[in-house]
């Protein structure tokens, strides 16, 4: 796909790509607003409107250094029926941020479902027809969706909706632009999160042993210490030692928080 946006997008060059990337890079809170304006302009140049959430688990809105709402004041979601950012339940009720929990690559969607580089059975279970049927007559009925999976389990969701609301097929724009939009979006969101992070919630340089990670992996999928001891051919006391030792390293207050923090750091692997 890297050749697509270099060769097929008119007047696109490596220097243009670098300028675009630099323009959305945030290194301090003061840089949030100009970066947001830049990605807004990039979106418009490809005939899209951008909407963004830096953390779909949080009610907090994306803001600039002065506390102004980015989706409202910069991205322009202010018209009647467009103030989606006022709904604090959106991350739980809308299928778009929900899809970002099950996919890490860009996809596009319409009433027929999600479309991407491959089939995702989790996305296939999400009903989009009723979702788009509930949209107003002035709303776009299709989106390019960029999931962004960040360190410590944080998930961001960014969507690009066509300015032409009559468009229902984004297969060609997705083929041409999704990789480029994914790159600049990740750079923008990552910089925003780092600039706005107020404190560290995880211990630095925490290294779990192989045994500690194994014990926590089995605990995460519901196995008791006795069951884990049988699986790993270790004593019950040894299992408890490894779990407690992992908790000390992770600065956890109980077993549940130990498993949670280990999952945030990627020690547990897939537990599906």
C-alpha positions, 0 to 999 in steps of 0.5 A: 500500500505504500506505493499507492499514496506515493504514486496514485495520489496527485502531487504526492511526494515524500517531502509532502508526506514528511510535512504532513507528518510533522504538522500533526506531531505533538510534543507539548500541550501547546502543540495540540491545537495546531496539530488538530488544525493540521489533521483537520485540513488533511482530512478535508483535502481528501474530502473527509470530516474527522472525528476523534476519541483518544480513549474510548474507555474515558468520558474525557473529551479531547481538548487543547492547552486552553481546554477547548474541545477539539471535536467541537471547535476545530473539527466542527461537529456543532450542527444540530444532530452532529454533537455526538461528543456530548453523549458520554455513553457513545463508546459503549453504545456506538458500533464504531468505537466498539469495533476498535476493541476487536480490530487494530487495522483500518476498516471502512463501514457502511450499512452492509458491515465492516470491510477491510484487508481481511475478514474479522468474525467479531466485526461481522457480528456487529449490526450496522444497518440499524445504526445507520438507519438511526442517522439523520438525513444530513449524516454520512452513512459510511466511514473509514475507521482507524483503531489505535491501540496504545500502550497500557491497553488504551484504545483510541478511535478516529473516523473519517466520514465523507463530505458527500453524504450520498457516498455509501461505498468507500472501497476505492478511497479506502484502498488509496488513503487508509494507510496514509490516514492511519499513519498521520492519525496514529502520530496525532493521537500518540502525541496527544496522549503523551502530552496530556498524560499527567502521571505514571500509573505503571511501575517503570522497567517492570520485568516479570519472569517466565513463570510469573507470566505463565501463572498470571496467564492461566489466572486471567482465563479463570484457573484457580491456583490448584488448577494452575499447579496441576497444569504447570506441575508445580506446588500450590505454594509455588504458584502463590509465590509467583503470583504474589511476586508478580504483584509486588513487581507491578505494585498491585494491591490485590490479585485482580489488579496484578492480572489487570496490570500484567494484561496492560503490559502485554504479559498475558498474551491472547486469552480468547 
